[in-house]
Amino acid sequence: MVKFCPKCGSIMIPKKEGGKTVFVCPKCGYREEAKKEDSVVIKSKTKHSPRDKLVVIEDDMPPTASLLKGVVRCPKCGSDEVYYWMVQTRSADEPMTRFYRCKKCGYTWREYE
């Protein structure tokens, strides 16, 4: 069951307090005791360590990467031989992101279209 705050419209969160279940609005603080007909299931929150929130990006180039010669220069070493590939990193209505990796020094950078 989802309960909305009558004051601000936010979703209220059920909590156990002194053996009773109350709904508490996290936005405005409004409190209301749960009624007997309210079906309430309280699940414990999972604790995450900072390591759990890391996003891992593989260092390998995808098999779709192509080699460009004389079109783009590496900003680190100036080489004109770079691999490039495109990835949809944002929402589907946004353009794709083009990644480059220098063949000589391995420096990787991106360019948004």
Secondary structure, DSSP 4 states (H G I P E B T S, - for coil): ---B-TTT-PBPEEEEETTEEEEE-TTT--EEEPPTT------PPPP--GGGG------SPPTT-EEEESS---TTT--SEEEEEEE--S-TTSPPEEEEEETTT--EEEEE-
